[in-house]
Amino acid sequence: MDMNASYQAFVHELFPNAELIIDRFHIIQLMGRTMDTIRTQCLKQLDKHSWEYKVLKSLWRLFHKANPDAQKSRYLFGLNEYSTEQNAIDIGTDTFPAFKTAYETYIDLHDALMGRHADELKNIITNYQPNGTPLDTAMHTLRKNLNGVINAAKSSYSNGPIEGINRKIKELKRACYGFSNQANMFTRVYQLIA
């Protein structure tokens, strides 16, 4: 499940012995949104013509990448030159120590969660030191749901594929402005997810 407190209370009322598993999809989504919030705050402090601004603005996907390429140079459109992904990340994080700390925490947490290292994940969450960024709130949320987050690292279950299909269906409905009949909609959904 996600980290909605009312869901958790409801589950424990019906199933008192249930073990909660916070879905990995929702944990990474929370951390990713927090990273975007911090990145946006940093953008507001930069000159729009600086390299740092260009990296943080146009190459934002790199900051969500678990294993950026540090060896192979490729043309990065935000910088308009050839560079490695790791070099671009370094340009974006070196200017703001708080953003660098948030990025490193995000990568460590992602690696521990996806590598199923429950003890390492617990250490990252419990030993986090607040630094006045939105990451403090995200880590507090994870700490509050610590048992479910640790269970996520131990479990092989994930809502990620279902969440992805739901997103595609919502995009389809938005793009088509509705359907004249339900059968046409279901046919289009089956084509989309097949």
Rosetta constraint file for C-alpha pairs under 8 A:
AtomPair CA 1 CA 20 HARMONIC 7.44 0.50
AtomPair CA 1 CA 21 HARMONIC 6.31 0.50
AtomPair CA 1 CA 22 HARMONIC 5.09 0.50
AtomPair CA 1 CA 23 HARMONIC 5.53 0.50
AtomPair CA 2 CA 22 HARMONIC 5.50 0.50
AtomPair CA 2 CA 23 HARMONIC 6.04 0.50
AtomPair CA 2 CA 26 HARMONIC 5.88 0.50
AtomPair CA 3 CA 7 HARMONIC 7.94 0.50
AtomPair CA 3 CA 8 HARMONIC 7.75 0.50
AtomPair CA 3 CA 22 HARMONIC 6.56 0.50
AtomPair CA 3 CA 26 HARMONIC 7.68 0.50
AtomPair CA 3 CA 145 HARMONIC 7.16 0.50
AtomPair CA 4 CA 8 HARMONIC 6.71 0.50
AtomPair CA 5 CA 9 HARMONIC 6.34 0.50
AtomPair CA 6 CA 10 HARMONIC 6.16 0.50
AtomPair CA 7 CA 11 HARMONIC 6.17 0.50
AtomPair CA 8 CA 12 HARMONIC 6.29 0.50
AtomPair CA 8 CA 20 HARMONIC 7.78 0.50
AtomPair CA 9 CA 13 HARMONIC 6.29 0.50
AtomPair CA 10 CA 14 HARMONIC 6.49 0.50
AtomPair CA 11 CA 15 HARMONIC 5.66 0.50
AtomPair CA 11 CA 16 HARMONIC 7.42 0.50
AtomPair CA 11 CA 18 HARMONIC 7.56 0.50
AtomPair CA 12 CA 16 HARMONIC 4.57 0.50
AtomPair CA 12 CA 17 HARMONIC 7.31 0.50
AtomPair CA 12 CA 18 HARMONIC 6.82 0.50
AtomPair CA 19 CA 148 HARMONIC 7.55 0.50
AtomPair CA 20 CA 147 HARMONIC 7.44 0.50
AtomPair CA 20 CA 148 HARMONIC 5.03 0.50
AtomPair CA 20 CA 151 HARMONIC 7.27 0.50
AtomPair CA 21 CA 147 HARMONIC 7.81 0.50
AtomPair CA 21 CA 148 HARMONIC 4.40 0.50
AtomPair CA 21 CA 149 HARMONIC 6.49 0.50
AtomPair CA 21 CA 150 HARMONIC 7.89 0.50
AtomPair CA 21 CA 151 HARMONIC 5.25 0.50
AtomPair CA 21 CA 152 HARMONIC 5.27 0.50
AtomPair CA 21 CA 155 HARMONIC 7.73 0.50
AtomPair CA 22 CA 26 HARMONIC 7.25 0.50
AtomPair CA 22 CA 27 HARMONIC 7.30 0.50
AtomPair CA 22 CA 145 HARMONIC 7.86 0.50
AtomPair CA 22 CA 148 HARMONIC 4.82 0.50
AtomPair CA 22 CA 149 HARMONIC 5.29 0.50
AtomPair CA 22 CA 151 HARMONIC 7.20 0.50
AtomPair CA 22 CA 152 HARMONIC 5.65 0.50
AtomPair CA 23 CA 27 HARMONIC 6.56 0.50
AtomPair CA 23 CA 149 HARMONIC 7.67 0.50
AtomPair CA 23 CA 152 HARMONIC 6.01 0.50
AtomPair CA 23 CA 157 HARMONIC 7.77 0.50
AtomPair CA 23 CA 158 HARMONIC 5.73 0.50
AtomPair CA 23 CA 159 HARMONIC 6.33 0.50
AtomPair CA 23 CA 160 HARMONIC 7.96 0.50
AtomPair CA 24 CA 28 HARMONIC 6.18 0.50
AtomPair CA 24 CA 113 HARMONIC 7.36 0.50
AtomPair CA 24 CA 114 HARMONIC 7.98 0.50
AtomPair CA 24 CA 149 HARMONIC 7.86 0.50
AtomPair CA 24 CA 152 HARMONIC 6.03 0.50
AtomPair CA 24 CA 153 HARMONIC 7.75 0.50
AtomPair CA 24 CA 158 HARMONIC 6.41 0.50
AtomPair CA 24 CA 159 HARMONIC 7.82 0.50
AtomPair CA 24 CA 160 HARMONIC 7.67 0.50
AtomPair CA 25 CA 29 HARMONIC 6.01 0.50
AtomPair CA 25 CA 158 HARMONIC 7.04 0.50
AtomPair CA 25 CA 159 HARMONIC 6.65 0.50
AtomPair CA 25 CA 160 HARMONIC 5.37 0.50
AtomPair CA 26 CA 30 HARMONIC 6.04 0.50
AtomPair CA 27 CA 31 HARMONIC 6.36 0.50
AtomPair CA 27 CA 142 HARMONIC 7.91 0.50
AtomPair CA 27 CA 149 HARMONIC 7.71 0.50
AtomPair CA 28 CA 32 HARMONIC 5.92 0.50
AtomPair CA 28 CA 110 HARMONIC 6.94 0.50
AtomPair CA 29 CA 33 HARMONIC 6.12 0.50
AtomPair CA 30 CA 34 HARMONIC 6.25 0.50
AtomPair CA 30 CA 138 HARMONIC 6.82 0.50
AtomPair CA 31 CA 35 HARMONIC 6.18 0.50
AtomPair CA 31 CA 106 HARMONIC 6.47 0.50
AtomPair CA 31 CA 135 HARMONIC 7.73 0.50
AtomPair CA 31 CA 138 HARMONIC 6.74 0.50
AtomPair CA 32 CA 36 HARMONIC 6.28 0.50
AtomPair CA 32 CA 64 HARMONIC 6.66 0.50
AtomPair CA 32 CA 106 HARMONIC 7.83 0.50
AtomPair CA 33 CA 37 HARMONIC 6.24 0.50
AtomPair CA 34 CA 38 HARMONIC 6.33 0.50
AtomPair CA 34 CA 134 HARMONIC 6.17 0.50
AtomPair CA 34 CA 135 HARMONIC 5.97 0.50
AtomPair CA 34 CA 138 HARMONIC 6.94 0.50
AtomPair CA 35 CA 39 HARMONIC 6.05 0.50
AtomPair CA 35 CA 63 HARMONIC 7.93 0.50
AtomPair CA 35 CA 99 HARMONIC 7.95 0.50
AtomPair CA 35 CA 102 HARMONIC 6.92 0.50
AtomPair CA 35 CA 103 HARMONIC 7.04 0.50
AtomPair CA 35 CA 106 HARMONIC 7.80 0.50
AtomPair CA 35 CA 135 HARMONIC 7.53 0.50
AtomPair CA 36 CA 40 HARMONIC 6.04 0.50
AtomPair CA 36 CA 60 HARMONIC 7.95 0.50
AtomPair CA 37 CA 41 HARMONIC 6.33 0.50
AtomPair CA 37 CA 134 HARMONIC 7.22 0.50
AtomPair CA 38 CA 42 HARMONIC 6.31 0.50
AtomPair CA 38 CA 99 HARMONIC 6.50 0.50
AtomPair CA 38 CA 133 HARMONIC 7.05 0.50
AtomPair CA 38 CA 134 HARMONIC 6.69 0.50
AtomPair CA 38 CA 135 HARMONIC 7.92 0.50
AtomPair CA 39 CA 43 HARMONIC 6.25 0.50
AtomPair CA 39 CA 56 HARMONIC 6.63 0.50
AtomPair CA 39 CA 99 HARMONIC 6.99 0.50
AtomPair CA 40 CA 44 HARMONIC 6.56 0.50
AtomPair CA 41 CA 45 HARMONIC 7.12 0.50
AtomPair CA 42 CA 46 HARMONIC 6.92 0.50
AtomPair CA 42 CA 96 HARMONIC 7.31 0.50
AtomPair CA 42 CA 99 HARMONIC 7.78 0.50
AtomPair CA 43 CA 53 HARMONIC 6.00 0.50
AtomPair CA 43 CA 56 HARMONIC 6.74 0.50
AtomPair CA 43 CA 57 HARMONIC 7.15 0.50
AtomPair CA 46 CA 50 HARMONIC 7.21 0.50
AtomPair CA 46 CA 52 HARMONIC 7.50 0.50
AtomPair CA 46 CA 53 HARMONIC 6.01 0.50
AtomPair CA 47 CA 53 HARMONIC 6.69 0.50
AtomPair CA 48 CA 53 HARMONIC 5.76 0.50
AtomPair CA 48 CA 54 HARMONIC 7.33 0.50
AtomPair CA 49 CA 53 HARMONIC 6.81 0.50
AtomPair CA 49 CA 54 HARMONIC 7.19 0.50
AtomPair CA 50 CA 54 HARMONIC 6.46 0.50
AtomPair CA 51 CA 55 HARMONIC 6.18 0.50
AtomPair CA 51 CA 79 HARMONIC 6.72 0.50
AtomPair CA 51 CA 91 HARMONIC 7.52 0.50
AtomPair CA 52 CA 56 HARMONIC 6.12 0.50
AtomPair CA 52 CA 91 HARMONIC 5.93 0.50
AtomPair CA 52 CA 92 HARMONIC 5.16 0.50
AtomPair CA 52 CA 95 HARMONIC 7.56 0.50
AtomPair CA 53 CA 57 HARMONIC 5.82 0.50
AtomPair CA 53 CA 92 HARMONIC 7.68 0.50
AtomPair CA 54 CA 58 HARMONIC 5.82 0.50
AtomPair CA 54 CA 59 HARMONIC 7.42 0.50
AtomPair CA 54 CA 78 HARMONIC 5.42 0.50
AtomPair CA 54 CA 79 HARMONIC 6.25 0.50
AtomPair CA 55 CA 59 HARMONIC 5.09 0.50
AtomPair CA 55 CA 60 HARMONIC 7.07 0.50
AtomPair CA 55 CA 78 HARMONIC 5.84 0.50
AtomPair CA 55 CA 79 HARMONIC 6.53 0.50
AtomPair CA 55 CA 88 HARMONIC 6.46 0.50
AtomPair CA 55 CA 89 HARMONIC 7.63 0.50
AtomPair CA 55 CA 91 HARMONIC 7.30 0.50
AtomPair CA 55 CA 92 HARMONIC 5.90 0.50
AtomPair CA 56 CA 60 HARMONIC 5.55 0.50
AtomPair CA 56 CA 92 HARMONIC 5.80 0.50
AtomPair CA 57 CA 78 HARMONIC 7.77 0.50
AtomPair CA 58 CA 77 HARMONIC 7.79 0.50
AtomPair CA 58 CA 78 HARMONIC 5.16 0.50
AtomPair CA 59 CA 63 HARMONIC 7.80 0.50
AtomPair CA 59 CA 76 HARMONIC 7.95 0.50
AtomPair CA 59 CA 78 HARMONIC 6.04 0.50
AtomPair CA 60 CA 64 HARMONIC 7.44 0.50
AtomPair CA 61 CA 65 HARMONIC 6.64 0.50
AtomPair CA 62 CA 68 HARMONIC 6.99 0.50
AtomPair CA 62 CA 85 HARMONIC 6.94 0.50
AtomPair CA 62 CA 89 HARMONIC 6.90 0.50
AtomPair CA 63 CA 89 HARMONIC 6.78 0.50
AtomPair CA 63 CA 103 HARMONIC 7.15 0.50
AtomPair CA 66 CA 107 HARMONIC 6.26 0.50
AtomPair CA 66 CA 110 HARMONIC 7.19 0.50
AtomPair CA 66 CA 111 HARMONIC 7.38 0.50
AtomPair CA 68 CA 85 HARMONIC 5.62 0.50
AtomPair CA 68 CA 86 HARMONIC 5.72 0.50
AtomPair CA 69 CA 84 HARMONIC 6.30 0.50
AtomPair CA 69 CA 85 HARMONIC 5.31 0.50
AtomPair CA 69 CA 86 HARMONIC 5.98 0.50
AtomPair CA 70 CA 84 HARMONIC 5.53 0.50
AtomPair CA 70 CA 85 HARMONIC 6.06 0.50
AtomPair CA 70 CA 86 HARMONIC 4.88 0.50
AtomPair CA 70 CA 87 HARMONIC 7.12 0.50
AtomPair CA 71 CA 84 HARMONIC 6.45 0.50
AtomPair CA 72 CA 83 HARMONIC 7.93 0.50
AtomPair CA 72 CA 84 HARMONIC 5.79 0.50
AtomPair CA 73 CA 82 HARMONIC 5.78 0.50
AtomPair CA 73 CA 83 HARMONIC 4.67 0.50
AtomPair CA 73 CA 84 HARMONIC 4.35 0.50
AtomPair CA 73 CA 85 HARMONIC 7.50 0.50
AtomPair CA 74 CA 82 HARMONIC 5.03 0.50
AtomPair CA 74 CA 83 HARMONIC 5.60 0.50
AtomPair CA 74 CA 84 HARMONIC 6.24 0.50
AtomPair CA 75 CA 80 HARMONIC 6.85 0.50
AtomPair CA 75 CA 81 HARMONIC 5.44 0.50
AtomPair CA 75 CA 82 HARMONIC 4.20 0.50
AtomPair CA 75 CA 83 HARMONIC 6.39 0.50
AtomPair CA 76 CA 80 HARMONIC 5.73 0.50
AtomPair CA 76 CA 81 HARMONIC 5.84 0.50
AtomPair CA 76 CA 82 HARMONIC 6.01 0.50
AtomPair CA 76 CA 83 HARMONIC 6.62 0.50
AtomPair CA 77 CA 81 HARMONIC 7.05 0.50
AtomPair CA 83 CA 87 HARMONIC 6.51 0.50
AtomPair CA 83 CA 88 HARMONIC 6.96 0.50
AtomPair CA 84 CA 88 HARMONIC 6.54 0.50
AtomPair CA 85 CA 89 HARMONIC 6.30 0.50
AtomPair CA 86 CA 90 HARMONIC 6.13 0.50
AtomPair CA 87 CA 91 HARMONIC 6.28 0.50
AtomPair CA 88 CA 92 HARMONIC 6.37 0.50
AtomPair CA 89 CA 93 HARMONIC 6.11 0.50
AtomPair CA 90 CA 94 HARMONIC 5.67 0.50
AtomPair CA 91 CA 95 HARMONIC 7.21 0.50
AtomPair CA 92 CA 96 HARMONIC 7.84 0.50
AtomPair CA 93 CA 97 HARMONIC 6.91 0.50
AtomPair CA 93 CA 99 HARMONIC 5.96 0.50
AtomPair CA 93 CA 100 HARMONIC 4.74 0.50
AtomPair CA 93 CA 103 HARMONIC 7.78 0.50
AtomPair CA 94 CA 100 HARMONIC 6.62 0.50
AtomPair CA 96 CA 100 HARMONIC 6.29 0.50
AtomPair CA 97 CA 101 HARMONIC 6.16 0.50
AtomPair CA 98 CA 102 HARMONIC 6.20 0.50
AtomPair CA 98 CA 131 HARMONIC 7.14 0.50
AtomPair CA 98 CA 133 HARMONIC 7.29 0.50
AtomPair CA 99 CA 103 HARMONIC 6.03 0.50
AtomPair CA 100 CA 104 HARMONIC 6.13 0.50
AtomPair CA 101 CA 105 HARMONIC 6.08 0.50
AtomPair CA 102 CA 106 HARMONIC 6.05 0.50
AtomPair CA 102 CA 135 HARMONIC 6.59 0.50
AtomPair CA 103 CA 107 HARMONIC 6.23 0.50
AtomPair CA 104 CA 108 HARMONIC 6.08 0.50
AtomPair CA 105 CA 109 HARMONIC 5.96 0.50
AtomPair CA 105 CA 124 HARMONIC 7.64 0.50
AtomPair CA 106 CA 110 HARMONIC 6.00 0.50
AtomPair CA 107 CA 111 HARMONIC 6.06 0.50
AtomPair CA 108 CA 112 HARMONIC 6.14 0.50
AtomPair CA 108 CA 124 HARMONIC 7.62 0.50
AtomPair CA 109 CA 113 HARMONIC 6.01 0.50
AtomPair CA 109 CA 121 HARMONIC 6.14 0.50
AtomPair CA 109 CA 124 HARMONIC 6.74 0.50
AtomPair CA 110 CA 114 HARMONIC 5.98 0.50
AtomPair CA 111 CA 115 HARMONIC 5.62 0.50
AtomPair CA 112 CA 116 HARMONIC 5.91 0.50
AtomPair CA 112 CA 117 HARMONIC 4.95 0.50
AtomPair CA 112 CA 118 HARMONIC 6.98 0.50
AtomPair CA 112 CA 120 HARMONIC 6.09 0.50
AtomPair CA 112 CA 121 HARMONIC 5.31 0.50
AtomPair CA 112 CA 153 HARMONIC 7.67 0.50
AtomPair CA 113 CA 117 HARMONIC 6.28 0.50
AtomPair CA 113 CA 118 HARMONIC 7.14 0.50
AtomPair CA 113 CA 121 HARMONIC 6.39 0.50
AtomPair CA 113 CA 152 HARMONIC 7.43 0.50
AtomPair CA 113 CA 153 HARMONIC 5.12 0.50
AtomPair CA 114 CA 153 HARMONIC 6.97 0.50
AtomPair CA 115 CA 153 HARMONIC 7.66 0.50
AtomPair CA 116 CA 153 HARMONIC 4.48 0.50
AtomPair CA 116 CA 154 HARMONIC 5.86 0.50
AtomPair CA 117 CA 121 HARMONIC 6.21 0.50
AtomPair CA 117 CA 153 HARMONIC 6.36 0.50
AtomPair CA 117 CA 154 HARMONIC 7.71 0.50
AtomPair CA 118 CA 122 HARMONIC 6.15 0.50
AtomPair CA 118 CA 150 HARMONIC 5.53 0.50
AtomPair CA 118 CA 151 HARMONIC 7.74 0.50
AtomPair CA 118 CA 153 HARMONIC 5.36 0.50
AtomPair CA 118 CA 154 HARMONIC 6.45 0.50
AtomPair CA 119 CA 123 HARMONIC 6.28 0.50
AtomPair CA 120 CA 124 HARMONIC 6.27 0.50
AtomPair CA 121 CA 125 HARMONIC 6.35 0.50
AtomPair CA 121 CA 150 HARMONIC 7.04 0.50
AtomPair CA 121 CA 153 HARMONIC 7.84 0.50
AtomPair CA 122 CA 126 HARMONIC 6.00 0.50
AtomPair CA 122 CA 146 HARMONIC 7.51 0.50
AtomPair CA 122 CA 150 HARMONIC 6.68 0.50
AtomPair CA 123 CA 127 HARMONIC 5.63 0.50
AtomPair CA 124 CA 128 HARMONIC 6.00 0.50
AtomPair CA 125 CA 139 HARMONIC 6.40 0.50
AtomPair CA 125 CA 142 HARMONIC 6.96 0.50
AtomPair CA 125 CA 143 HARMONIC 6.14 0.50
AtomPair CA 126 CA 143 HARMONIC 6.68 0.50
AtomPair CA 128 CA 139 HARMONIC 7.46 0.50
AtomPair CA 130 CA 135 HARMONIC 7.85 0.50
AtomPair CA 130 CA 136 HARMONIC 5.30 0.50
AtomPair CA 131 CA 136 HARMONIC 6.88 0.50
AtomPair CA 132 CA 136 HARMONIC 6.61 0.50
AtomPair CA 133 CA 137 HARMONIC 7.92 0.50
AtomPair CA 134 CA 138 HARMONIC 6.75 0.50
AtomPair CA 135 CA 139 HARMONIC 6.05 0.50
AtomPair CA 136 CA 140 HARMONIC 6.06 0.50
AtomPair CA 137 CA 141 HARMONIC 6.21 0.50
AtomPair CA 138 CA 142 HARMONIC 6.33 0.50
AtomPair CA 139 CA 143 HARMONIC 6.00 0.50
AtomPair CA 140 CA 144 HARMONIC 6.07 0.50
AtomPair CA 141 CA 145 HARMONIC 6.35 0.50
AtomPair CA 142 CA 146 HARMONIC 5.67 0.50
AtomPair CA 142 CA 149 HARMONIC 6.85 0.50
AtomPair CA 145 CA 149 HARMONIC 6.19 0.50
AtomPair CA 146 CA 150 HARMONIC 6.04 0.50
AtomPair CA 147 CA 151 HARMONIC 6.11 0.50
AtomPair CA 148 CA 152 HARMONIC 6.24 0.50
AtomPair CA 149 CA 153 HARMONIC 6.76 0.50
AtomPair CA 150 CA 154 HARMONIC 6.63 0.50
AtomPair CA 151 CA 155 HARMONIC 6.00 0.50
AtomPair CA 152 CA 156 HARMONIC 7.68 0.50
AtomPair CA 152 CA 157 HARMONIC 7.82 0.50
AtomPair CA 159 CA 163 HARMONIC 6.00 0.50
AtomPair CA 160 CA 164 HARMONIC 6.13 0.50
AtomPair CA 161 CA 165 HARMONIC 6.34 0.50
AtomPair CA 162 CA 166 HARMONIC 6.18 0.50
AtomPair CA 163 CA 167 HARMONIC 6.19 0.50
AtomPair CA 164 CA 168 HARMONIC 6.38 0.50
AtomPair CA 165 CA 169 HARMONIC 6.28 0.50
AtomPair CA 165 CA 193 HARMONIC 6.84 0.50
AtomPair CA 166 CA 170 HARMONIC 6.21 0.50
AtomPair CA 167 CA 171 HARMONIC 6.18 0.50
AtomPair CA 168 CA 172 HARMONIC 6.12 0.50
AtomPair CA 168 CA 192 HARMONIC 7.66 0.50
AtomPair CA 168 CA 193 HARMONIC 7.97 0.50
AtomPair CA 169 CA 173 HARMONIC 6.24 0.50
AtomPair CA 169 CA 189 HARMONIC 6.49 0.50
AtomPair CA 170 CA 174 HARMONIC 6.15 0.50
AtomPair CA 171 CA 175 HARMONIC 6.02 0.50
AtomPair CA 172 CA 176 HARMONIC 6.06 0.50
AtomPair CA 172 CA 189 HARMONIC 7.85 0.50
AtomPair CA 173 CA 177 HARMONIC 5.95 0.50
AtomPair CA 173 CA 178 HARMONIC 5.55 0.50
AtomPair CA 173 CA 179 HARMONIC 7.88 0.50
AtomPair CA 174 CA 178 HARMONIC 7.18 0.50
AtomPair CA 179 CA 184 HARMONIC 6.85 0.50
AtomPair CA 179 CA 185 HARMONIC 5.99 0.50
AtomPair CA 180 CA 184 HARMONIC 7.57 0.50
AtomPair CA 181 CA 185 HARMONIC 6.82 0.50
AtomPair CA 182 CA 186 HARMONIC 6.29 0.50
AtomPair CA 183 CA 187 HARMONIC 6.16 0.50
AtomPair CA 184 CA 188 HARMONIC 6.22 0.50
AtomPair CA 185 CA 189 HARMONIC 6.18 0.50
AtomPair CA 186 CA 190 HARMONIC 6.16 0.50
AtomPair CA 187 CA 191 HARMONIC 6.33 0.50
AtomPair CA 188 CA 192 HARMONIC 6.14 0.50
AtomPair CA 189 CA 193 HARMONIC 6.29 0.50
AtomPair CA 190 CA 194 HARMONIC 5.81 0.50
